């Protein structure tokens, strides 16, 4: 009889404790997922802001004045602030590639021996690698796409340059 009373008393207590622990774990998991979602959205917005002027530069239909506006964005204070967000929230790989792109942008004299086409191919290779790293960081680490496929929709003669772009670096 004593065992029955003990079981009758302990069962609701253990169920209550189990329910509380389960609720706490679920609440903690939901908070963690919410924080991850906010972080992902911030990363996406940062990456979009970083990419925007480069998309403008790669658009053939823009006038020289419009192209200069896009280049000016890259050296603006607002863009530099976005770059700091990238250093904080971007993946290591995307930051390394972005730094290489910016060094090419800042120091075109290093590539004076190259033909302008070689310089552009190197820049496209880096930029497409940057896009690929963003894809891996945000969406799919196991992507099967290569560099040239990342910009194929924008470059009309990609078939002529895809091998170079995929093999550089």
C-alpha positions as CSV (number, residue, x, y, z in Angstrom):
1,X,0.0,0.0,0.0
2,X,2.8,2.4,0.8
3,X,4.3,1.8,-2.6
4,X,1.1,2.6,-4.3
5,X,0.8,5.9,-2.4
6,X,4.4,6.7,-3.2
7,X,3.9,6.0,-6.9
8,X,0.7,8.0,-6.9
9,X,2.5,11.0,-5.4
10,X,5.7,10.8,-7.4
11,X,4.1,10.2,-10.8
12,X,2.5,13.7,-11.1
13,X,5.6,15.3,-9.6
14,X,8.0,13.6,-12.1
15,X,5.6,14.4,-15.0
16,X,5.5,18.0,-14.0
17,X,9.3,18.2,-13.7
18,X,9.7,16.4,-17.1
19,X,7.2,18.8,-18.7
20,X,9.0,21.9,-17.3
21,X,12.4,20.6,-18.5
22,X,11.0,19.8,-21.9
23,X,9.4,23.3,-22.1
24,X,12.6,25.0,-21.1
25,X,14.6,23.0,-23.7
26,X,12.1,23.8,-26.4
27,X,12.1,27.5,-25.5
28,X,15.9,27.6,-25.6
29,X,15.9,25.9,-29.0
30,X,13.3,28.3,-30.5
31,X,15.3,31.3,-29.2
32,X,18.5,29.8,-30.8
33,X,16.7,29.3,-34.1
34,X,15.3,32.8,-34.0
35,X,18.8,34.2,-33.4
36,X,20.2,32.2,-36.3
37,X,17.4,33.4,-38.6
38,X,18.1,37.0,-37.6
39,X,21.8,36.5,-38.2
40,X,21.2,34.9,-41.6
41,X,19.0,37.8,-42.7
42,X,21.7,40.3,-41.6
43,X,24.3,38.3,-43.6
44,X,22.1,38.3,-46.6
45,X,21.6,42.1,-46.5
46,X,25.3,42.7,-45.9
47,X,26.2,40.5,-48.9
48,X,23.6,42.2,-51.1
49,X,25.1,45.6,-50.2
50,X,28.6,44.4,-50.9
51,X,27.7,42.9,-54.3
52,X,25.5,45.8,-55.6
53,X,28.2,48.1,-57.0
54,X,30.0,45.2,-58.7
55,X,26.8,44.2,-60.4
56,X,26.6,47.7,-61.8
57,X,30.2,47.6,-63.0
58,X,29.5,44.3,-64.8
59,X,26.4,45.7,-66.6
60,X,27.3,46.6,-70.2
61,X,24.4,48.8,-70.8
62,X,25.4,51.4,-68.3
63,X,26.8,54.7,-69.3
64,X,30.3,55.8,-68.2
65,X,28.7,58.2,-65.8
66,X,26.6,55.5,-64.2
67,X,29.6,53.2,-64.0
68,X,31.6,55.9,-62.2
69,X,28.7,56.2,-59.7
70,X,29.0,52.5,-59.0
71,X,32.8,52.8,-58.6
72,X,32.3,55.7,-56.3
73,X,30.0,53.6,-54.1
74,X,32.9,51.2,-53.5
75,X,35.0,54.0,-51.9
76,X,32.1,55.6,-50.0
77,X,31.9,55.7,-46.2
78,X,28.6,53.7,-46.2
79,X,30.2,51.0,-48.2
80,X,33.2,50.8,-45.8
81,X,30.7,50.4,-43.0
82,X,29.1,47.5,-44.8
83,X,32.6,46.0,-45.3
84,X,33.1,46.1,-41.6
85,X,29.8,44.2,-41.2
86,X,31.2,41.6,-43.6
87,X,34.4,41.3,-41.5
88,X,32.2,40.5,-38.5
89,X,29.5,38.3,-40.0
90,X,30.8,36.9,-43.3
91,X,32.5,33.6,-43.6
92,X,36.3,33.4,-43.5
93,X,36.4,32.3,-47.1
94,X,34.2,35.0,-48.4
95,X,36.2,37.7,-46.6
96,X,39.5,36.4,-48.0
97,X,38.1,36.5,-51.5
98,X,36.5,39.9,-51.0
99,X,39.8,41.3,-49.7
100,X,41.5,40.0,-52.9
101,X,38.9,41.7,-55.1
102,X,39.3,45.0,-53.3
103,X,43.1,44.8,-53.6
104,X,42.7,44.3,-57.4
105,X,40.3,47.3,-57.4
106,X,42.7,49.5,-55.3
107,X,45.9,48.5,-57.1
108,X,45.2,48.1,-60.8
109,X,48.8,49.1,-61.5
110,X,50.0,45.7,-60.3
111,X,48.2,44.3,-63.3
112,X,49.5,46.7,-65.9
113,X,51.6,44.0,-67.6
114,X,48.4,42.0,-68.1
115,X,46.1,42.7,-71.0
116,X,42.9,44.3,-69.9
117,X,41.1,41.1,-70.8
118,X,43.4,39.1,-68.4
119,X,42.7,41.7,-65.7
120,X,39.0,41.3,-66.2
121,X,39.2,37.5,-66.3
122,X,41.0,37.6,-62.9
123,X,38.5,40.0,-61.5
124,X,35.6,37.8,-62.8
125,X,37.2,34.7,-61.3
126,X,37.5,36.4,-57.9
127,X,34.0,37.9,-58.0
128,X,32.5,34.6,-59.1
129,X,34.4,32.8,-56.3
130,X,33.0,35.4,-53.9
131,X,29.5,34.7,-55.0
132,X,30.2,31.0,-54.7
133,X,31.5,31.5,-51.1
134,X,28.4,33.5,-50.3
135,X,26.2,30.6,-51.6
136,X,28.1,28.2,-49.4
137,X,27.9,30.5,-46.4
138,X,24.2,31.2,-46.6
139,X,22.6,28.3,-48.4
140,X,24.5,25.2,-49.5
141,X,27.9,24.2,-48.3
142,X,27.8,21.2,-50.7
143,X,27.1,23.1,-53.9
144,X,28.3,21.4,-57.1
145,X,28.4,24.6,-59.1
146,X,31.7,26.1,-60.3
147,X,32.8,29.7,-60.5
148,X,31.8,30.4,-64.1
149,X,28.3,29.1,-63.4
150,X,27.8,31.8,-60.8
151,X,27.9,34.6,-63.3
152,X,26.9,32.8,-66.5
153,X,23.6,34.7,-66.5
154,X,25.4,38.1,-66.7
155,X,28.3,37.4,-69.1
156,X,27.4,36.9,-72.7
157,X,30.7,35.2,-73.7
158,X,31.1,33.1,-70.6
159,X,31.6,29.9,-72.7
160,X,34.8,31.4,-74.1
161,X,36.2,32.3,-70.6
162,X,34.7,29.7,-68.3
163,X,37.7,27.4,-68.4
164,X,40.1,30.3,-67.4
165,X,37.7,31.5,-64.7
166,X,37.4,28.1,-63.2
167,X,41.1,27.4,-63.2
168,X,42.5,30.7,-61.9
169,X,43.7,30.9,-58.3
